[in-house]
Structures are given as structure tokens and as C-alpha cells.
């Protein structure tokens, strides 16, 4: 049972929302940089010298489809979190109404775990049990470890992930707008995208506490490996 008390709930909530937004951006950007990059690289190895327009069209189509799919995934994840919370909340209300003695015992156990004396445990439990909603909210947070999700979380997550995917996907595709041949576009795309992947990996690692240089290099190499594999497969099939 979690016995950690938050003394600054407003600050904690802001931090939580910020973390969720950053997580969405990381998810969208990482796939947006990698998948269209690999697709463009693969097509560059398959189309002829005049196939730049094909890569651009296919890349735009993939970015559109990918952003929708990723955004939908974020929306469903947010809805699942909300539905799970609502389901557990209904169960807690049922237990407060029908299994009151057990809920009182669990509440006392929490106060015992944070060091209150038996007398204070009884007083604190009696006080919190006066208001059913506050009691249920208390049990949701400290018995189940669940914070009430933002009701707009699913929509926000979908928009954050989808938009981040678009931004990430435009980066490896953009060089093809300014060149005449796919291979020229691929050369520029590799340079631009690997630099962006390195920078993205650097800040991602900084946020997550991983060694920033190793994290940046790892993210860059994953993108390079995906693009290289796509290009190699295309060339192999063409041959």
C-alpha cells in the first residue's frame, strides 16, 4: 500500500500533466522521425532517377496515415485509463456502502503504516469516513495508487501524438522537395534526420535520466539502421 503523501498537490498535478505531454511528444516524434525516414530510404532504393515525386506522395500519405493511427492509439490509451479509473471508483463506492467494516480496516491500516498511534488511527478513520466521496477519493489514491485522470486526457493525447508525428515525419521527407533525384534527396535526408535524431535522443535521455550522449547515439543509430535496412531490402528486391 502506497503511503507517500503529497504536500503540494497543485504542483504535483502540474508536473503530472507536463510529464504526460512530454511522453506524448516523445512517442509521436520518435516514430515520426523513424518510420517516414525508413520509407523514403526504401523508396529511394527502389524508384528510378525520376521517382522523387513518388517518394514525396508516398511520404505524405504515410505521414497522414501514421499520424491518424498514432493519434488514435493515444486516444484509446487515454480512454482506457479513464474507463479503468471509473470502474475502480464504482467498485470502491460499492465497498464503502456494502463492505464498510473492511474499508475501515484498510483505512486504519494505511494510517498505521505512516506511524499514527491506534488512537489517532481511529480518529482519522472516523473523520475521513464521514464524507463518502472524500473517503472513496482517499482509497483510490492511497489504496489503489490511482490519480483521477484528466477527462480531456484522451483527446489531448491524440492531438499531441498526432501533431508530433507530423512534425517528425516532415523532417526526413523535406529534402526531397528540393532535389531532382531520389538519391540526392536521400543523402540530404540522412544528414538532416540523423542530426535531428541525435538532438531528439539527447533531450529524451536528459528527461529520462539516461546518459545523454549514449542515449542520443542509440536513438540516432536505431533510425539509421531502420533506413539502411529499408534501402538494402529495396535494392535487393530490385536486383
BALOBA-1460 file (C-alpha; in Angstrom, 3 decimals):
// residues 239
<rec num="1" residu="x" x="0.000" y="0.000" z="0.000"/>
<rec num="2" residu="x" x="1.409" y="3.374" z="-1.043"/>
<rec num="3" residu="x" x="1.944" y="5.598" z="1.976"/>
<rec num="4" residu="x" x="3.562" y="8.513" z="0.174"/>
<rec num="5" residu="x" x="1.853" y="11.809" z="0.958"/>
<rec num="6" residu="x" x="1.981" y="14.751" z="-1.451"/>
<rec num="7" residu="x" x="2.249" y="18.010" z="0.469"/>
<rec num="8" residu="x" x="1.923" y="20.197" z="-2.654"/>
<rec num="9" residu="x" x="-0.957" y="18.682" z="-4.693"/>
<rec num="10" residu="x" x="-1.196" y="21.601" z="-7.126"/>
<rec num="11" residu="x" x="2.481" y="21.412" z="-8.036"/>
<rec num="12" residu="x" x="2.258" y="17.613" z="-8.336"/>
<rec num="13" residu="x" x="-0.682" y="17.833" z="-10.734"/>
<rec num="14" residu="x" x="1.092" y="20.345" z="-12.971"/>
<rec num="15" residu="x" x="4.158" y="18.131" z="-13.018"/>
<rec num="16" residu="x" x="1.998" y="15.121" z="-13.907"/>
<rec num="17" residu="x" x="0.303" y="16.897" z="-16.805"/>
<rec num="18" residu="x" x="3.650" y="18.159" z="-18.091"/>
<rec num="19" residu="x" x="5.088" y="14.636" z="-17.936"/>
<rec num="20" residu="x" x="2.136" y="13.231" z="-19.864"/>
<rec num="21" residu="x" x="2.501" y="15.839" z="-22.605"/>
<rec num="22" residu="x" x="6.237" y="15.206" z="-22.892"/>
<rec num="23" residu="x" x="5.591" y="11.474" z="-23.084"/>
<rec num="24" residu="x" x="3.131" y="12.044" z="-25.939"/>
<rec num="25" residu="x" x="5.615" y="14.221" z="-27.803"/>
<rec num="26" residu="x" x="8.368" y="11.635" z="-27.369"/>
<rec num="27" residu="x" x="6.107" y="8.858" z="-28.701"/>
<rec num="28" residu="x" x="4.968" y="10.879" z="-31.700"/>
<rec num="29" residu="x" x="8.347" y="12.359" z="-32.592"/>
<rec num="30" residu="x" x="10.305" y="9.119" z="-32.270"/>
<rec num="31" residu="x" x="8.029" y="7.249" z="-34.683"/>
<rec num="32" residu="x" x="7.566" y="10.297" z="-36.916"/>
<rec num="33" residu="x" x="11.298" y="10.672" z="-37.410"/>
<rec num="34" residu="x" x="11.966" y="6.966" z="-37.924"/>
<rec num="35" residu="x" x="9.118" y="5.493" z="-39.976"/>
<rec num="36" residu="x" x="8.897" y="8.082" z="-42.807"/>
<rec num="37" residu="x" x="12.701" y="8.161" z="-42.873"/>
<rec num="38" residu="x" x="12.841" y="4.419" z="-43.436"/>
<rec num="39" residu="x" x="10.050" y="4.583" z="-46.027"/>
<rec num="40" residu="x" x="11.741" y="7.346" z="-48.005"/>
<rec num="41" residu="x" x="15.062" y="5.494" z="-47.858"/>
<rec num="42" residu="x" x="13.454" y="2.284" z="-49.073"/>
<rec num="43" residu="x" x="11.693" y="4.008" z="-51.944"/>
<rec num="44" residu="x" x="14.902" y="5.817" z="-52.872"/>
<rec num="45" residu="x" x="16.456" y="2.435" z="-53.471"/>
<rec num="46" residu="x" x="13.523" y="1.175" z="-55.499"/>
<rec num="47" residu="x" x="12.403" y="4.011" z="-57.785"/>
<rec num="48" residu="x" x="14.265" y="5.413" z="-60.722"/>
<rec num="49" residu="x" x="16.054" y="8.730" z="-61.069"/>
<rec num="50" residu="x" x="12.773" y="10.486" z="-61.832"/>
<rec num="51" residu="x" x="10.895" y="8.996" z="-58.884"/>
<rec num="52" residu="x" x="11.244" y="11.899" z="-56.440"/>
<rec num="53" residu="x" x="7.574" y="12.801" z="-56.791"/>
<rec num="54" residu="x" x="6.598" y="9.216" z="-55.923"/>
<rec num="55" residu="x" x="8.600" y="9.415" z="-52.692"/>
<rec num="56" residu="x" x="7.005" y="12.746" z="-51.778"/>
<rec num="57" residu="x" x="3.474" y="11.485" z="-52.426"/>
<rec num="58" residu="x" x="4.073" y="8.215" z="-50.593"/>
<rec num="59" residu="x" x="5.757" y="10.049" z="-47.729"/>
<rec num="60" residu="x" x="2.881" y="12.498" z="-47.302"/>
<rec num="61" residu="x" x="0.381" y="9.638" z="-47.410"/>
<rec num="62" residu="x" x="2.345" y="7.740" z="-44.783"/>
<rec num="63" residu="x" x="2.620" y="10.780" z="-42.513"/>
<rec num="64" residu="x" x="-1.127" y="11.364" z="-42.769"/>
<rec num="65" residu="x" x="-1.978" y="7.717" z="-42.089"/>
<rec num="66" residu="x" x="0.668" y="7.354" z="-39.391"/>
<rec num="67" residu="x" x="-0.394" y="10.477" z="-37.505"/>
<rec num="68" residu="x" x="-4.018" y="9.315" z="-37.508"/>
<rec num="69" residu="x" x="-3.093" y="5.805" z="-36.373"/>
<rec num="70" residu="x" x="-0.742" y="7.053" z="-33.660"/>
<rec num="71" residu="x" x="-3.230" y="9.668" z="-32.509"/>
<rec num="72" residu="x" x="-5.983" y="7.060" z="-32.355"/>
<rec num="73" residu="x" x="-3.712" y="4.836" z="-30.292"/>
<rec num="74" residu="x" x="-3.101" y="7.684" z="-27.852"/>
<rec num="75" residu="x" x="-6.837" y="8.393" z="-27.671"/>
<rec num="76" residu="x" x="-7.692" y="4.763" z="-26.934"/>
<rec num="77" residu="x" x="-4.976" y="4.583" z="-24.276"/>
<rec num="78" residu="x" x="-6.371" y="7.690" z="-22.597"/>
<rec num="79" residu="x" x="-9.926" y="6.334" z="-22.745"/>
<rec num="80" residu="x" x="-8.776" y="3.012" z="-21.309"/>
<rec num="81" residu="x" x="-7.125" y="4.814" z="-18.391"/>
<rec num="82" residu="x" x="-10.308" y="6.811" z="-17.772"/>
<rec num="83" residu="x" x="-12.534" y="3.722" z="-18.015"/>
<rec num="84" residu="x" x="-10.275" y="1.795" z="-15.629"/>
<rec num="85" residu="x" x="-10.420" y="4.603" z="-13.080"/>
<rec num="86" residu="x" x="-14.205" y="4.854" z="-13.346"/>
<rec num="87" residu="x" x="-14.564" y="1.098" z="-12.941"/>
<rec num="88" residu="x" x="-12.391" y="1.031" z="-9.815"/>
<rec num="89" residu="x" x="-14.200" y="4.068" z="-8.436"/>
<rec num="90" residu="x" x="-17.587" y="2.315" z="-8.786"/>
<rec num="91" residu="x" x="-16.146" y="-0.707" z="-7.008"/>
<rec num="92" residu="x" x="-14.880" y="1.473" z="-4.147"/>
<rec num="93" residu="x" x="-18.293" y="3.097" z="-3.750"/>
<rec num="94" residu="x" x="-19.844" y="-0.358" z="-3.592"/>
<rec num="95" residu="x" x="-17.360" y="-1.483" z="-0.951"/>
<rec num="96" residu="x" x="-17.891" y="1.646" z="1.147"/>
<rec num="97" residu="x" x="-21.639" y="1.026" z="1.067"/>
<rec num="98" residu="x" x="-21.656" y="-2.757" z="1.450"/>
<rec num="99" residu="x" x="-18.304" y="-3.734" z="2.975"/>
<rec num="100" residu="x" x="-17.842" y="-0.837" z="5.335"/>
<rec num="101" residu="x" x="-16.011" y="-2.770" z="8.075"/>
<rec num="102" residu="x" x="-13.400" y="-3.988" z="5.611"/>
<rec num="103" residu="x" x="-12.875" y="-0.497" z="4.187"/>
<rec num="104" residu="x" x="-12.491" y="0.902" z="7.708"/>
<rec num="105" residu="x" x="-9.867" y="-1.736" z="8.454"/>
<rec num="106" residu="x" x="-7.981" y="-0.872" z="5.250"/>
<rec num="107" residu="x" x="-8.094" y="2.835" z="6.078"/>
<rec num="108" residu="x" x="-6.749" y="2.182" z="9.574"/>
<rec num="109" residu="x" x="-4.005" y="0.050" z="8.043"/>
<rec num="110" residu="x" x="-2.899" y="2.977" z="5.913"/>
<rec num="111" residu="x" x="-2.685" y="5.295" z="8.917"/>
<rec num="112" residu="x" x="-0.840" y="2.587" z="10.855"/>
<rec num="113" residu="x" x="1.708" y="2.324" z="8.041"/>
<rec num="114" residu="x" x="2.526" y="6.031" z="8.286"/>
<rec num="115" residu="x" x="3.109" y="5.748" z="12.017"/>
<rec num="116" residu="x" x="-0.056" y="7.018" z="13.672"/>
<rec num="117" residu="x" x="-0.941" y="5.650" z="17.085"/>
<rec num="118" residu="x" x="-4.003" y="3.371" z="17.404"/>
<rec num="119" residu="x" x="-5.955" y="6.240" z="18.945"/>
<rec num="120" residu="x" x="-5.150" y="8.594" z="16.081"/>
<rec num="121" residu="x" x="-5.863" y="5.842" z="13.563"/>
<rec num="122" residu="x" x="-9.398" y="5.554" z="14.917"/>
<rec num="123" residu="x" x="-9.925" y="9.312" z="14.947"/>
<rec num="124" residu="x" x="-8.521" y="9.848" z="11.460"/>
<rec num="125" residu="x" x="-10.542" y="6.962" z="10.033"/>
<rec num="126" residu="x" x="-13.724" y="8.194" z="11.698"/>
<rec num="127" residu="x" x="-13.161" y="11.689" z="10.330"/>
<rec num="128" residu="x" x="-12.435" y="10.640" z="6.758"/>
<rec num="129" residu="x" x="-15.330" y="8.172" z="6.692"/>
<rec num="130" residu="x" x="-17.830" y="10.976" z="7.407"/>
<rec num="131" residu="x" x="-17.815" y="12.030" z="3.750"/>
<rec num="132" residu="x" x="-18.305" y="9.157" z="1.306"/>
<rec num="133" residu="x" x="-16.799" y="10.950" z="-1.704"/>
<rec num="134" residu="x" x="-13.683" y="12.041" z="0.161"/>
<rec num="135" residu="x" x="-13.325" y="8.540" z="1.552"/>
<rec num="136" residu="x" x="-13.566" y="6.959" z="-1.875"/>
<rec num="137" residu="x" x="-11.107" y="9.505" z="-3.324"/>
<rec num="138" residu="x" x="-8.730" y="8.726" z="-0.454"/>
<rec num="139" residu="x" x="-8.927" y="4.965" z="-1.057"/>
<rec num="140" residu="x" x="-8.492" y="5.381" z="-4.796"/>
<rec num="141" residu="x" x="-5.292" y="7.327" z="-4.287"/>
<rec num="142" residu="x" x="-3.700" y="5.584" z="-1.339"/>
<rec num="143" residu="x" x="-5.056" y="2.039" z="-1.549"/>
<rec num="144" residu="x" x="-5.045" y="1.604" z="-5.325"/>
<rec num="145" residu="x" x="-2.456" y="4.241" z="-6.222"/>
<rec num="146" residu="x" x="-4.743" y="5.804" z="-8.845"/>
<rec num="147" residu="x" x="-4.921" y="9.536" z="-9.542"/>
<rec num="148" residu="x" x="-8.074" y="10.817" z="-11.185"/>
<rec num="149" residu="x" x="-7.220" y="11.242" z="-14.876"/>
<rec num="150" residu="x" x="-7.930" y="14.418" z="-16.766"/>
<rec num="151" residu="x" x="-11.289" y="13.875" z="-18.547"/>
<rec num="152" residu="x" x="-9.782" y="15.586" z="-21.616"/>
<rec num="153" residu="x" x="-6.651" y="13.430" z="-21.467"/>
<rec num="154" residu="x" x="-7.629" y="11.127" z="-24.356"/>
<rec num="155" residu="x" x="-8.255" y="14.000" z="-26.757"/>
<rec num="156" residu="x" x="-5.125" y="15.867" z="-25.691"/>
<rec num="157" residu="x" x="-3.022" y="12.735" z="-26.085"/>
<rec num="158" residu="x" x="-4.371" y="12.092" z="-29.575"/>
<rec num="159" residu="x" x="-3.594" y="15.649" z="-30.686"/>
<rec num="160" residu="x" x="-0.148" y="15.723" z="-29.063"/>
<rec num="161" residu="x" x="0.963" y="12.409" z="-30.539"/>
<rec num="162" residu="x" x="-0.579" y="13.022" z="-33.969"/>
<rec num="163" residu="x" x="0.897" y="16.503" z="-34.345"/>
<rec num="164" residu="x" x="4.319" y="15.367" z="-33.083"/>
<rec num="165" residu="x" x="4.271" y="12.544" z="-35.624"/>
<rec num="166" residu="x" x="3.584" y="15.025" z="-38.433"/>
<rec num="167" residu="x" x="6.392" y="17.325" z="-37.305"/>
<rec num="168" residu="x" x="8.804" y="14.408" z="-37.028"/>
<rec num="169" residu="x" x="7.763" y="12.947" z="-40.383"/>
<rec num="170" residu="x" x="8.219" y="16.177" z="-42.322"/>
<rec num="171" residu="x" x="11.905" y="16.351" z="-41.372"/>
<rec num="172" residu="x" x="13.180" y="13.302" z="-43.343"/>
<rec num="173" residu="x" x="10.796" y="13.998" z="-46.229"/>
<rec num="174" residu="x" x="11.527" y="17.707" z="-46.686"/>
<rec num="175" residu="x" x="14.863" y="17.343" z="-48.581"/>
<rec num="176" residu="x" x="13.082" y="15.543" z="-51.434"/>
<rec num="177" residu="x" x="11.189" y="18.747" z="-52.244"/>
<rec num="178" residu="x" x="14.437" y="20.494" z="-53.216"/>
<rec num="179" residu="x" x="16.315" y="17.899" z="-55.284"/>
<rec num="180" residu="x" x="15.961" y="16.308" z="-58.696"/>
<rec num="181" residu="x" x="16.837" y="12.684" z="-57.929"/>
<rec num="182" residu="x" x="15.874" y="10.341" z="-55.096"/>
<rec num="183" residu="x" x="19.477" y="9.557" z="-54.197"/>
<rec num="184" residu="x" x="20.278" y="13.250" z="-53.784"/>
<rec num="185" residu="x" x="17.247" y="13.565" z="-51.569"/>
<rec num="186" residu="x" x="18.310" y="10.517" z="-49.566"/>
<rec num="187" residu="x" x="21.774" y="11.951" z="-48.936"/>
<rec num="188" residu="x" x="20.337" y="15.180" z="-47.555"/>
<rec num="189" residu="x" x="17.620" y="13.316" z="-45.668"/>
<rec num="190" residu="x" x="20.187" y="11.106" z="-43.948"/>
<rec num="191" residu="x" x="22.223" y="14.107" z="-42.797"/>
<rec num="192" residu="x" x="19.241" y="16.156" z="-41.600"/>
<rec num="193" residu="x" x="17.385" y="13.257" z="-39.979"/>
<rec num="194" residu="x" x="20.371" y="11.783" z="-38.163"/>
<rec num="195" residu="x" x="21.203" y="15.200" z="-36.724"/>
<rec num="196" residu="x" x="17.587" y="15.613" z="-35.586"/>
<rec num="197" residu="x" x="17.526" y="12.083" z="-34.160"/>
<rec num="198" residu="x" x="20.709" y="12.786" z="-32.230"/>
<rec num="199" residu="x" x="19.283" y="16.030" z="-30.810"/>
<rec num="200" residu="x" x="15.952" y="14.334" z="-30.050"/>
<rec num="201" residu="x" x="17.733" y="11.425" z="-28.346"/>
<rec num="202" residu="x" x="19.854" y="13.845" z="-26.333"/>
<rec num="203" residu="x" x="16.866" y="15.683" z="-24.847"/>
<rec num="204" residu="x" x="14.858" y="12.482" z="-24.431"/>
<rec num="205" residu="x" x="17.722" y="10.945" z="-22.442"/>
<rec num="206" residu="x" x="18.095" y="14.115" z="-20.402"/>
<rec num="207" residu="x" x="14.425" y="13.930" z="-19.392"/>
<rec num="208" residu="x" x="14.566" y="10.240" z="-18.517"/>
<rec num="209" residu="x" x="17.882" y="10.365" z="-16.652"/>
<rec num="210" residu="x" x="19.808" y="8.178" z="-19.113"/>
<rec num="211" residu="x" x="23.373" y="9.067" z="-20.146"/>
<rec num="212" residu="x" x="22.647" y="11.790" z="-22.696"/>
<rec num="213" residu="x" x="25.438" y="11.004" z="-25.153"/>
<rec num="214" residu="x" x="24.781" y="7.281" z="-25.191"/>
<rec num="215" residu="x" x="21.033" y="7.885" z="-25.409"/>
<rec num="216" residu="x" x="21.447" y="10.315" z="-28.300"/>
<rec num="217" residu="x" x="23.769" y="7.949" z="-30.161"/>
<rec num="218" residu="x" x="21.425" y="4.999" z="-29.610"/>
<rec num="219" residu="x" x="18.370" y="6.834" z="-30.961"/>
<rec num="220" residu="x" x="20.373" y="8.013" z="-33.973"/>
<rec num="221" residu="x" x="21.645" y="4.511" z="-34.729"/>
<rec num="222" residu="x" x="18.163" y="2.987" z="-34.475"/>
<rec num="223" residu="x" x="16.924" y="5.433" z="-37.105"/>
<rec num="224" residu="x" x="19.966" y="4.808" z="-39.279"/>
<rec num="225" residu="x" x="19.531" y="1.033" z="-39.005"/>
<rec num="226" residu="x" x="15.841" y="1.242" z="-39.973"/>
<rec num="227" residu="x" x="16.568" y="3.410" z="-43.009"/>
<rec num="228" residu="x" x="19.562" y="1.301" z="-44.030"/>
<rec num="229" residu="x" x="17.537" y="-1.902" z="-43.788"/>
<rec num="230" residu="x" x="14.714" y="-0.438" z="-45.874"/>
<rec num="231" residu="x" x="17.131" y="0.819" z="-48.530"/>
<rec num="232" residu="x" x="19.002" y="-2.502" z="-48.621"/>
<rec num="233" residu="x" x="15.819" y="-4.574" z="-48.932"/>
<rec num="234" residu="x" x="14.562" y="-2.344" z="-51.752"/>
<rec num="235" residu="x" x="17.853" y="-2.697" z="-53.620"/>
<rec num="236" residu="x" x="17.882" y="-6.455" z="-53.046"/>
<rec num="237" residu="x" x="14.353" y="-6.869" z="-54.412"/>
<rec num="238" residu="x" x="15.137" y="-4.572" z="-57.341"/>
<rec num="239" residu="x" x="18.208" y="-6.625" z="-58.132"/>
